[in-house]
Amino acid sequence: MYETDTSPNLENLRSLPKSLSESLEALHKADFLEEFIGDKLLTAIKAIGKAEIDQYSKNKDAYKQLIYRY
């Protein structure tokens, strides 16, 4: 049988980003992604994220449009 360590290692746990800005910042720090998805796709994803942040910062009701759309 396999033995597993079920005790949580809380020192190495990291939380997920809590906002679009934090998500984009984490994406910029994830250098390994370019190897997997390529430079062009990664650049496009970053640009879309920045455009979303700009859109939501200018229009405080933009989230309602997002909820309606999806």
mmCIF file of the N, C-alpha and C atoms, coordinates in Angstrom:
data_MODEL
# 
_entry.id   MODEL 
# 
loop_
_atom_site.group_PDB 
_atom_site.id 
_atom_site.type_symbol 
_atom_site.label_atom_id 
_atom_site.label_alt_id 
_atom_site.label_comp_id 
_atom_site.label_asym_id 
_atom_site.label_entity_id 
_atom_site.label_seq_id 
_atom_site.pdbx_PDB_ins_code 
_atom_site.Cartn_x 
_atom_site.Cartn_y 
_atom_site.Cartn_z 
_atom_site.occupancy 
_atom_site.B_iso_or_equiv 
_atom_site.pdbx_formal_charge 
_atom_site.auth_seq_id 
_atom_site.auth_comp_id 
_atom_site.auth_asym_id 
_atom_site.auth_atom_id 
_atom_site.pdbx_PDB_model_num 
ATOM 1   N N  . MET A 1 1  ? 0.828   -1.190 0.000   1.00 0.00 ? 1  MET A N  1 
ATOM 2   C CA . MET A 1 1  ? 0.000   0.000  0.000   1.00 0.00 ? 1  MET A CA 1 
ATOM 3   C C  . MET A 1 1  ? 0.870   1.250  0.000   1.00 0.00 ? 1  MET A C  1 
ATOM 4   N N  . TYR A 1 2  ? 0.293   2.316  -0.477  1.00 0.00 ? 2  TYR A N  1 
ATOM 5   C CA . TYR A 1 2  ? 0.976   3.608  -0.490  1.00 0.00 ? 2  TYR A CA 1 
ATOM 6   C C  . TYR A 1 2  ? 0.690   4.353  0.801   1.00 0.00 ? 2  TYR A C  1 
ATOM 7   N N  . GLU A 1 3  ? 1.705   5.023  1.283   1.00 0.00 ? 3  GLU A N  1 
ATOM 8   C CA . GLU A 1 3  ? 1.523   5.860  2.463   1.00 0.00 ? 3  GLU A CA 1 
ATOM 9   C C  . GLU A 1 3  ? 1.519   7.314  2.028   1.00 0.00 ? 3  GLU A C  1 
ATOM 10  N N  . THR A 1 4  ? 0.568   8.048  2.522   1.00 0.00 ? 4  THR A N  1 
ATOM 11  C CA . THR A 1 4  ? 0.494   9.468  2.186   1.00 0.00 ? 4  THR A CA 1 
ATOM 12  C C  . THR A 1 4  ? 0.530   10.294 3.464   1.00 0.00 ? 4  THR A C  1 
ATOM 13  N N  . ASP A 1 5  ? 1.134   11.417 3.342   1.00 0.00 ? 5  ASP A N  1 
ATOM 14  C CA . ASP A 1 5  ? 1.191   12.351 4.460   1.00 0.00 ? 5  ASP A CA 1 
ATOM 15  C C  . ASP A 1 5  ? -0.008  13.278 4.340   1.00 0.00 ? 5  ASP A C  1 
ATOM 16  N N  . THR A 1 6  ? -0.949  13.139 5.244   1.00 0.00 ? 6  THR A N  1 
ATOM 17  C CA . THR A 1 6  ? -2.170  13.944 5.176   1.00 0.00 ? 6  THR A CA 1 
ATOM 18  C C  . THR A 1 6  ? -2.094  15.217 6.018   1.00 0.00 ? 6  THR A C  1 
ATOM 19  N N  . SER A 1 7  ? -0.989  15.419 6.709   1.00 0.00 ? 7  SER A N  1 
ATOM 20  C CA . SER A 1 7  ? -0.872  16.638 7.506   1.00 0.00 ? 7  SER A CA 1 
ATOM 21  C C  . SER A 1 7  ? -0.584  17.818 6.584   1.00 0.00 ? 7  SER A C  1 
ATOM 22  N N  . PRO A 1 8  ? -1.304  18.893 6.764   1.00 0.00 ? 8  PRO A N  1 
ATOM 23  C CA . PRO A 1 8  ? -1.107  20.045 5.870   1.00 0.00 ? 8  PRO A CA 1 
ATOM 24  C C  . PRO A 1 8  ? 0.235   20.733 6.117   1.00 0.00 ? 8  PRO A C  1 
ATOM 25  N N  . ASN A 1 9  ? 0.888   21.101 5.049   1.00 0.00 ? 9  ASN A N  1 
ATOM 26  C CA . ASN A 1 9  ? 2.136   21.853 5.133   1.00 0.00 ? 9  ASN A CA 1 
ATOM 27  C C  . ASN A 1 9  ? 1.788   23.315 4.868   1.00 0.00 ? 9  ASN A C  1 
ATOM 28  N N  . LEU A 1 10 ? 1.384   23.999 5.900   1.00 0.00 ? 10 LEU A N  1 
ATOM 29  C CA . LEU A 1 10 ? 0.863   25.356 5.769   1.00 0.00 ? 10 LEU A CA 1 
ATOM 30  C C  . LEU A 1 10 ? 1.919   26.371 5.367   1.00 0.00 ? 10 LEU A C  1 
ATOM 31  N N  . GLU A 1 11 ? 3.177   26.048 5.554   1.00 0.00 ? 11 GLU A N  1 
ATOM 32  C CA . GLU A 1 11 ? 4.237   26.997 5.216   1.00 0.00 ? 11 GLU A CA 1 
ATOM 33  C C  . GLU A 1 11 ? 4.329   27.237 3.710   1.00 0.00 ? 11 GLU A C  1 
ATOM 34  N N  . ASN A 1 12 ? 3.979   26.226 2.923   1.00 0.00 ? 12 ASN A N  1 
ATOM 35  C CA . ASN A 1 12 ? 4.121   26.337 1.471   1.00 0.00 ? 12 ASN A CA 1 
ATOM 36  C C  . ASN A 1 12 ? 2.821   26.676 0.751   1.00 0.00 ? 12 ASN A C  1 
ATOM 37  N N  . LEU A 1 13 ? 1.746   26.847 1.497   1.00 0.00 ? 13 LEU A N  1 
ATOM 38  C CA . LEU A 1 13 ? 0.472   27.168 0.862   1.00 0.00 ? 13 LEU A CA 1 
ATOM 39  C C  . LEU A 1 13 ? 0.441   28.624 0.415   1.00 0.00 ? 13 LEU A C  1 
ATOM 40  N N  . ARG A 1 14 ? -0.060  28.838 -0.786  1.00 0.00 ? 14 ARG A N  1 
ATOM 41  C CA . ARG A 1 14 ? -0.244  30.198 -1.295  1.00 0.00 ? 14 ARG A CA 1 
ATOM 42  C C  . ARG A 1 14 ? -1.702  30.341 -1.690  1.00 0.00 ? 14 ARG A C  1 
ATOM 43  N N  . SER A 1 15 ? -2.239  31.513 -1.502  1.00 0.00 ? 15 SER A N  1 
ATOM 44  C CA . SER A 1 15 ? -3.637  31.730 -1.857  1.00 0.00 ? 15 SER A CA 1 
ATOM 45  C C  . SER A 1 15 ? -3.743  32.145 -3.320  1.00 0.00 ? 15 SER A C  1 
ATOM 46  N N  . LEU A 1 16 ? -4.906  31.922 -3.868  1.00 0.00 ? 16 LEU A N  1 
ATOM 47  C CA . LEU A 1 16 ? -5.179  32.350 -5.235  1.00 0.00 ? 16 LEU A CA 1 
ATOM 48  C C  . LEU A 1 16 ? -5.345  33.863 -5.272  1.00 0.00 ? 16 LEU A C  1 
ATOM 49  N N  . PRO A 1 17 ? -5.123  34.474 -6.425  1.00 0.00 ? 17 PRO A N  1 
ATOM 50  C CA . PRO A 1 17 ? -5.333  35.926 -6.542  1.00 0.00 ? 17 PRO A CA 1 
ATOM 51  C C  . PRO A 1 17 ? -6.778  36.289 -6.208  1.00 0.00 ? 17 PRO A C  1 
ATOM 52  N N  . LYS A 1 18 ? -6.954  37.432 -5.574  1.00 0.00 ? 18 LYS A N  1 
ATOM 53  C CA . LYS A 1 18 ? -8.287  37.867 -5.151  1.00 0.00 ? 18 LYS A CA 1 
ATOM 54  C C  . LYS A 1 18 ? -8.889  38.924 -6.067  1.00 0.00 ? 18 LYS A C  1 
ATOM 55  N N  . SER A 1 19 ? -8.137  39.355 -7.070  1.00 0.00 ? 19 SER A N  1 
ATOM 56  C CA . SER A 1 19 ? -8.635  40.388 -7.974  1.00 0.00 ? 19 SER A CA 1 
ATOM 57  C C  . SER A 1 19 ? -8.008  40.199 -9.349  1.00 0.00 ? 19 SER A C  1 
ATOM 58  N N  . LEU A 1 20 ? -8.554  40.921 -10.319 1.00 0.00 ? 20 LEU A N  1 
ATOM 59  C CA . LEU A 1 20 ? -7.977  40.883 -11.661 1.00 0.00 ? 20 LEU A CA 1 
ATOM 60  C C  . LEU A 1 20 ? -6.542  41.401 -11.647 1.00 0.00 ? 20 LEU A C  1 
ATOM 61  N N  . SER A 1 21 ? -6.297  42.432 -10.872 1.00 0.00 ? 21 SER A N  1 
ATOM 62  C CA . SER A 1 21 ? -4.944  42.996 -10.788 1.00 0.00 ? 21 SER A CA 1 
ATOM 63  C C  . SER A 1 21 ? -3.953  41.989 -10.216 1.00 0.00 ? 21 SER A C  1 
ATOM 64  N N  . GLU A 1 22 ? -4.350  41.310 -9.154  1.00 0.00 ? 22 GLU A N  1 
ATOM 65  C CA . GLU A 1 22 ? -3.479  40.299 -8.561  1.00 0.00 ? 22 GLU A CA 1 
ATOM 66  C C  . GLU A 1 22 ? -3.256  39.139 -9.528  1.00 0.00 ? 22 GLU A C  1 
ATOM 67  N N  . SER A 1 23 ? -4.283  38.776 -10.275 1.00 0.00 ? 23 SER A N  1 
ATOM 68  C CA . SER A 1 23 ? -4.162  37.696 -11.256 1.00 0.00 ? 23 SER A CA 1 
ATOM 69  C C  . SER A 1 23 ? -3.174  38.059 -12.347 1.00 0.00 ? 23 SER A C  1 
ATOM 70  N N  . LEU A 1 24 ? -3.257  39.273 -12.828 1.00 0.00 ? 24 LEU A N  1 
ATOM 71  C CA . LEU A 1 24 ? -2.353  39.720 -13.882 1.00 0.00 ? 24 LEU A CA 1 
ATOM 72  C C  . LEU A 1 24 ? -0.917  39.805 -13.360 1.00 0.00 ? 24 LEU A C  1 
ATOM 73  N N  . GLU A 1 25 ? -0.764  40.244 -12.126 1.00 0.00 ? 25 GLU A N  1 
ATOM 74  C CA . GLU A 1 25 ? 0.569   40.309 -11.523 1.00 0.00 ? 25 GLU A CA 1 
ATOM 75  C C  . GLU A 1 25 ? 1.169   38.904 -11.390 1.00 0.00 ? 25 GLU A C  1 
ATOM 76  N N  . ALA A 1 26 ? 0.354   37.945 -10.963 1.00 0.00 ? 26 ALA A N  1 
ATOM 77  C CA . ALA A 1 26 ? 0.824   36.560 -10.847 1.00 0.00 ? 26 ALA A CA 1 
ATOM 78  C C  . ALA A 1 26 ? 1.181   35.992 -12.216 1.00 0.00 ? 26 ALA A C  1 
ATOM 79  N N  . LEU A 1 27 ? 0.418   36.361 -13.220 1.00 0.00 ? 27 LEU A N  1 
ATOM 80  C CA . LEU A 1 27 ? 0.692   35.904 -14.582 1.00 0.00 ? 27 LEU A CA 1 
ATOM 81  C C  . LEU A 1 27 ? 2.030   36.437 -15.077 1.00 0.00 ? 27 LEU A C  1 
ATOM 82  N N  . HIS A 1 28 ? 2.332   37.677 -14.757 1.00 0.00 ? 28 HIS A N  1 
ATOM 83  C CA . HIS A 1 28 ? 3.617   38.267 -15.156 1.00 0.00 ? 28 HIS A CA 1 
ATOM 84  C C  . HIS A 1 28 ? 4.793   37.558 -14.470 1.00 0.00 ? 28 HIS A C  1 
ATOM 85  N N  . LYS A 1 29 ? 4.563   37.057 -13.271 1.00 0.00 ? 29 LYS A N  1 
ATOM 86  C CA . LYS A 1 29 ? 5.631   36.386 -12.524 1.00 0.00 ? 29 LYS A CA 1 
ATOM 87  C C  . LYS A 1 29 ? 5.808   34.922 -12.936 1.00 0.00 ? 29 LYS A C  1 
ATOM 88  N N  . ALA A 1 30 ? 4.829   34.349 -13.617 1.00 0.00 ? 30 ALA A N  1 
ATOM 89  C CA . ALA A 1 30 ? 4.863   32.929 -13.989 1.00 0.00 ? 30 ALA A CA 1 
ATOM 90  C C  . ALA A 1 30 ? 5.643   32.740 -15.289 1.00 0.00 ? 30 ALA A C  1 
ATOM 91  N N  . ASP A 1 31 ? 6.955   32.791 -15.185 1.00 0.00 ? 31 ASP A N  1 
ATOM 92  C CA . ASP A 1 31 ? 7.816   32.712 -16.362 1.00 0.00 ? 31 ASP A CA 1 
ATOM 93  C C  . ASP A 1 31 ? 7.692   31.385 -17.113 1.00 0.00 ? 31 ASP A C  1 
ATOM 94  N N  . PHE A 1 32 ? 7.343   30.322 -16.420 1.00 0.00 ? 32 PHE A N  1 
ATOM 95  C CA . PHE A 1 32 ? 7.267   29.011 -17.047 1.00 0.00 ? 32 PHE A CA 1 
ATOM 96  C C  . PHE A 1 32 ? 6.130   28.887 -18.063 1.00 0.00 ? 32 PHE A C  1 
ATOM 97  N N  . LEU A 1 33 ? 5.126   29.755 -17.986 1.00 0.00 ? 33 LEU A N  1 
ATOM 98  C CA . LEU A 1 33 ? 3.975   29.655 -18.886 1.00 0.00 ? 33 LEU A CA 1 
ATOM 99  C C  . LEU A 1 33 ? 4.341   29.862 -20.346 1.00 0.00 ? 33 LEU A C  1 
ATOM 100 N N  . GLU A 1 34 ? 5.282   30.726 -20.619 1.00 0.00 ? 34 GLU A N  1 
ATOM 101 C CA . GLU A 1 34 ? 5.665   31.001 -22.002 1.00 0.00 ? 34 GLU A CA 1 
ATOM 102 C C  . GLU A 1 34 ? 6.134   29.724 -22.694 1.00 0.00 ? 34 GLU A C  1 
ATOM 103 N N  . GLU A 1 35 ? 6.816   28.876 -21.958 1.00 0.00 ? 35 GLU A N  1 
ATOM 104 C CA . GLU A 1 35 ? 7.299   27.615 -22.516 1.00 0.00 ? 35 GLU A CA 1 
ATOM 105 C C  . GLU A 1 35 ? 6.137   26.709 -22.914 1.00 0.00 ? 35 GLU A C  1 
ATOM 106 N N  . PHE A 1 36 ? 5.048   26.754 -22.157 1.00 0.00 ? 36 PHE A N  1 
ATOM 107 C CA . PHE A 1 36 ? 3.921   25.865 -22.404 1.00 0.00 ? 36 PHE A CA 1 
ATOM 108 C C  . PHE A 1 36 ? 2.933   26.389 -23.436 1.00 0.00 ? 36 PHE A C  1 
ATOM 109 N N  . ILE A 1 37 ? 2.630   27.682 -23.392 1.00 0.00 ? 37 ILE A N  1 
ATOM 110 C CA . ILE A 1 37 ? 1.592   28.202 -24.292 1.00 0.00 ? 37 ILE A CA 1 
ATOM 111 C C  . ILE A 1 37 ? 2.127   29.123 -25.373 1.00 0.00 ? 37 ILE A C  1 
ATOM 112 N N  . GLY A 1 38 ? 3.378   29.487 -25.286 1.00 0.00 ? 38 GLY A N  1 
ATOM 113 C CA . GLY A 1 38 ? 3.981   30.321 -26.321 1.00 0.00 ? 38 GLY A CA 1 
ATOM 114 C C  . GLY A 1 38 ? 3.874   31.803 -26.013 1.00 0.00 ? 38 GLY A C  1 
ATOM 115 N N  . ASP A 1 39 ? 4.795   32.540 -26.611 1.00 0.00 ? 39 ASP A N  1 
ATOM 116 C CA . ASP A 1 39 ? 4.908   33.975 -26.360 1.00 0.00 ? 39 ASP A CA 1 
ATOM 117 C C  . ASP A 1 39 ? 3.698   34.752 -26.870 1.00 0.00 ? 39 ASP A C  1 
ATOM 118 N N  . LYS A 1 40 ? 3.212   34.407 -28.053 1.00 0.00 ? 40 LYS A N  1 
ATOM 119 C CA . LYS A 1 40 ? 2.103   35.170 -28.642 1.00 0.00 ? 40 LYS A CA 1 
ATOM 120 C C  . LYS A 1 40 ? 0.821   35.023 -27.830 1.00 0.00 ? 40 LYS A C  1 
ATOM 121 N N  . LEU A 1 41 ? 0.500   33.801 -27.432 1.00 0.00 ? 41 LEU A N  1 
ATOM 122 C CA . LEU A 1 41 ? -0.719  33.590 -26.647 1.00 0.00 ? 41 LEU A CA 1 
ATOM 123 C C  . LEU A 1 41 ? -0.602  34.243 -25.277 1.00 0.00 ? 41 LEU A C  1 
ATOM 124 N N  . LEU A 1 42 ? 0.554   34.119 -24.651 1.00 0.00 ? 42 LEU A N  1 
ATOM 125 C CA . LEU A 1 42 ? 0.750   34.732 -23.339 1.00 0.00 ? 42 LEU A CA 1 
ATOM 126 C C  . LEU A 1 42 ? 0.636   36.250 -23.415 1.00 0.00 ? 42 LEU A C  1 
ATOM 127 N N  . THR A 1 43 ? 1.197   36.841 -24.464 1.00 0.00 ? 43 THR A N  1 
ATOM 128 C CA . THR A 1 43 ? 1.093   38.288 -24.661 1.00 0.00 ? 43 THR A CA 1 
ATOM 129 C C  . THR A 1 43 ? -0.365  38.698 -24.841 1.00 0.00 ? 43 THR A C  1 
ATOM 130 N N  . ALA A 1 44 ? -1.124  37.910 -25.597 1.00 0.00 ? 44 ALA A N  1 
ATOM 131 C CA . ALA A 1 44 ? -2.543  38.210 -25.813 1.00 0.00 ? 44 ALA A CA 1 
ATOM 132 C C  . ALA A 1 44 ? -3.332  38.116 -24.510 1.00 0.00 ? 44 ALA A C  1 
ATOM 133 N N  . ILE A 1 45 ? -3.069  37.090 -23.724 1.00 0.00 ? 45 ILE A N  1 
ATOM 134 C CA . ILE A 1 45 ? -3.776  36.914 -22.453 1.00 0.00 ? 45 ILE A CA 1 
ATOM 135 C C  . ILE A 1 45 ? -3.488  38.085 -21.513 1.00 0.00 ? 45 ILE A C  1 
ATOM 136 N N  . LYS A 1 46 ? -2.235  38.503 -21.457 1.00 0.00 ? 46 LYS A N  1 
ATOM 137 C CA . LYS A 1 46 ? -1.866  39.644 -20.609 1.00 0.00 ? 46 LYS A CA 1 
ATOM 138 C C  . LYS A 1 46 ? -2.549  40.925 -21.086 1.00 0.00 ? 46 LYS A C  1 
ATOM 139 N N  . ALA A 1 47 ? -2.617  41.121 -22.399 1.00 0.00 ? 47 ALA A N  1 
ATOM 140 C CA . ALA A 1 47 ? -3.255  42.322 -22.946 1.00 0.00 ? 47 ALA A CA 1 
ATOM 141 C C  . ALA A 1 47 ? -4.748  42.330 -22.643 1.00 0.00 ? 47 ALA A C  1 
ATOM 142 N N  . ILE A 1 48 ? -5.383  41.181 -22.757 1.00 0.00 ? 48 ILE A N  1 
ATOM 143 C CA . ILE A 1 48 ? -6.814  41.086 -22.447 1.00 0.00 ? 48 ILE A CA 1 
ATOM 144 C C  . ILE A 1 48 ? -7.045  41.384 -20.969 1.00 0.00 ? 48 ILE A C  1 
ATOM 145 N N  . GLY A 1 49 ? -6.207  40.843 -20.110 1.00 0.00 ? 49 GLY A N  1 
ATOM 146 C CA . GLY A 1 49 ? -6.330  41.113 -18.675 1.00 0.00 ? 49 GLY A CA 1 
ATOM 147 C C  . GLY A 1 49 ? -6.190  42.588 -18.357 1.00 0.00 ? 49 GLY A C  1 
ATOM 148 N N  . LYS A 1 50 ? -5.214  43.237 -18.978 1.00 0.00 ? 50 LYS A N  1 
ATOM 149 C CA . LYS A 1 50 ? -5.028  44.672 -18.759 1.00 0.00 ? 50 LYS A CA 1 
ATOM 150 C C  . LYS A 1 50 ? -6.230  45.458 -19.266 1.00 0.00 ? 50 LYS A C  1 
ATOM 151 N N  . ALA A 1 51 ? -6.767  45.071 -20.428 1.00 0.00 ? 51 ALA A N  1 
ATOM 152 C CA . ALA A 1 51 ? -7.944  45.755 -20.975 1.00 0.00 ? 51 ALA A CA 1 
ATOM 153 C C  . ALA A 1 51 ? -9.148  45.584 -20.051 1.00 0.00 ? 51 ALA A C  1 
ATOM 154 N N  . GLU A 1 52 ? -9.306  44.394 -19.475 1.00 0.00 ? 52 GLU A N  1 
ATOM 155 C CA . GLU A 1 52 ? -10.410 44.168 -18.533 1.00 0.00 ? 52 GLU A CA 1 
ATOM 156 C C  . GLU A 1 52 ? -10.257 45.061 -17.303 1.00 0.00 ? 52 GLU A C  1 
ATOM 157 N N  . ILE A 1 53 ? -9.058  45.145 -16.778 1.00 0.00 ? 53 ILE A N  1 
ATOM 158 C CA . ILE A 1 53 ? -8.817  45.996 -15.607 1.00 0.00 ? 53 ILE A CA 1 
ATOM 159 C C  . ILE A 1 53 ? -9.131  47.447 -15.943 1.00 0.00 ? 53 ILE A C  1 
ATOM 160 N N  . ASP A 1 54 ? -8.681  47.912 -17.094 1.00 0.00 ? 54 ASP A N  1 
ATOM 161 C CA . ASP A 1 54 ? -8.961  49.287 -17.517 1.00 0.00 ? 54 ASP A CA 1 
ATOM 162 C C  . ASP A 1 54 ? -10.462 49.523 -17.658 1.00 0.00 ? 54 ASP A C  1 
ATOM 163 N N  . GLN A 1 55 ? -11.168 48.570 -18.263 1.00 0.00 ? 55 GLN A N  1 
ATOM 164 C CA . GLN A 1 55 ? -12.613 48.695 -18.473 1.00 0.00 ? 55 GLN A CA 1 
ATOM 165 C C  . GLN A 1 55 ? -13.351 48.782 -17.138 1.00 0.00 ? 55 GLN A C  1 
ATOM 166 N N  . TYR A 1 56 ? -13.018 47.885 -16.212 1.00 0.00 ? 56 TYR A N  1 
ATOM 167 C CA . TYR A 1 56 ? -13.718 47.870 -14.932 1.00 0.00 ? 56 TYR A CA 1 
ATOM 168 C C  . TYR A 1 56 ? -13.354 49.064 -14.058 1.00 0.00 ? 56 TYR A C  1 
ATOM 169 N N  . SER A 1 57 ? -12.153 49.604 -14.217 1.00 0.00 ? 57 SER A N  1 
ATOM 170 C CA . SER A 1 57 ? -11.782 50.766 -13.407 1.00 0.00 ? 57 SER A CA 1 
ATOM 171 C C  . SER A 1 57 ? -12.477 52.035 -13.895 1.00 0.00 ? 57 SER A C  1 
ATOM 172 N N  . LYS A 1 58 ? -12.819 52.092 -15.174 1.00 0.00 ? 58 LYS A N  1 
ATOM 173 C CA . LYS A 1 58 ? -13.508 53.260 -15.735 1.00 0.00 ? 58 LYS A CA 1 
ATOM 174 C C  . LYS A 1 58 ? -15.015 53.199 -15.528 1.00 0.00 ? 58 LYS A C  1 
ATOM 175 N N  . ASN A 1 59 ? -15.561 52.001 -15.493 1.00 0.00 ? 59 ASN A N  1 
ATOM 176 C CA . ASN A 1 59 ? -17.003 51.823 -15.428 1.00 0.00 ? 59 ASN A CA 1 
ATOM 177 C C  . ASN A 1 59 ? -17.333 50.949 -14.221 1.00 0.00 ? 59 ASN A C  1 
ATOM 178 N N  . LYS A 1 60 ? -17.808 51.563 -13.168 1.00 0.00 ? 60 LYS A N  1 
ATOM 179 C CA . LYS A 1 60 ? -18.080 50.837 -11.928 1.00 0.00 ? 60 LYS A CA 1 
ATOM 180 C C  . LYS A 1 60 ? -19.230 49.842 -12.054 1.00 0.00 ? 60 LYS A C  1 
ATOM 181 N N  . ASP A 1 61 ? -20.074 49.975 -13.063 1.00 0.00 ? 61 ASP A N  1 
ATOM 182 C CA . ASP A 1 61 ? -21.175 49.037 -13.268 1.00 0.00 ? 61 ASP A CA 1 
ATOM 183 C C  . ASP A 1 61 ? -20.851 47.980 -14.317 1.00 0.00 ? 61 ASP A C  1 
ATOM 184 N N  . ALA A 1 62 ? -19.617 47.903 -14.758 1.00 0.00 ? 62 ALA A N  1 
ATOM 185 C CA . ALA A 1 62 ? -19.238 46.952 -15.805 1.00 0.00 ? 62 ALA A CA 1 
ATOM 186 C C  . ALA A 1 62 ? -19.443 45.509 -15.357 1.00 0.00 ? 62 ALA A C  1 
ATOM 187 N N  . TYR A 1 63 ? -19.299 45.247 -14.051 1.00 0.00 ? 63 TYR A N  1 
ATOM 188 C CA . TYR A 1 63 ? -19.486 43.878 -13.579 1.00 0.00 ? 63 TYR A CA 1 
ATOM 189 C C  . TYR A 1 63 ? -20.910 43.391 -13.838 1.00 0.00 ? 63 TYR A C  1 
ATOM 190 N N  . LYS A 1 64 ? -21.884 44.305 -13.833 1.00 0.00 ? 64 LYS A N  1 
ATOM 191 C CA . LYS A 1 64 ? -23.271 43.927 -14.118 1.00 0.00 ? 64 LYS A CA 1 
ATOM 192 C C  . LYS A 1 64 ? -23.405 43.436 -15.553 1.00 0.00 ? 64 LYS A C  1 
ATOM 193 N N  . GLN A 1 65 ? -22.693 44.082 -16.468 1.00 0.00 ? 65 GLN A N  1 
ATOM 194 C CA . GLN A 1 65 ? -22.695 43.638 -17.862 1.00 0.00 ? 65 GLN A CA 1 
ATOM 195 C C  . GLN A 1 65 ? -22.080 42.251 -17.969 1.00 0.00 ? 65 GLN A C  1 
ATOM 196 N N  . LEU A 1 66 ? -21.037 42.002 -17.226 1.00 0.00 ? 66 LEU A N  1 
ATOM 197 C CA . LEU A 1 66 ? -20.373 40.706 -17.242 1.00 0.00 ? 66 LEU A CA 1 
ATOM 198 C C  . LEU A 1 66 ? -21.306 39.623 -16.714 1.00 0.00 ? 66 LEU A C  1 
ATOM 199 N N  . ILE A 1 67 ? -21.977 39.896 -15.618 1.00 0.00 ? 67 ILE A N  1 
ATOM 200 C CA . ILE A 1 67 ? -22.915 38.928 -15.047 1.00 0.00 ? 67 ILE A CA 1 
ATOM 201 C C  . ILE A 1 67 ? -24.052 38.659 -16.023 1.00 0.00 ? 67 ILE A C  1 
ATOM 202 N N  . TYR A 1 68 ? -24.583 39.706 -16.654 1.00 0.00 ? 68 TYR A N  1 
ATOM 203 C CA . TYR A 1 68 ? -25.672 39.547 -17.612 1.00 0.00 ? 68 TYR A CA 1 
ATOM 204 C C  . TYR A 1 68 ? -25.221 38.706 -18.802 1.00 0.00 ? 68 TYR A C  1 
ATOM 205 N N  . ARG A 1 69 ? -24.021 38.948 -19.270 1.00 0.00 ? 69 ARG A N  1 
ATOM 206 C CA . ARG A 1 69 ? -23.510 38.255 -20.455 1.00 0.00 ? 69 ARG A CA 1 
ATOM 207 C C  . ARG A 1 69 ? -23.281 36.774 -20.181 1.00 0.00 ? 69 ARG A C  1 
ATOM 208 N N  . TYR A 1 70 ? -22.827 36.434 -18.987 1.00 0.00 ? 70 TYR A N  1 
ATOM 209 C CA . TYR A 1 70 ? -22.491 35.046 -18.685 1.00 0.00 ? 70 TYR A CA 1 
ATOM 210 C C  . TYR A 1 70 ? -23.438 34.430 -17.683 1.00 0.00 ? 70 TYR A C  1 
# 
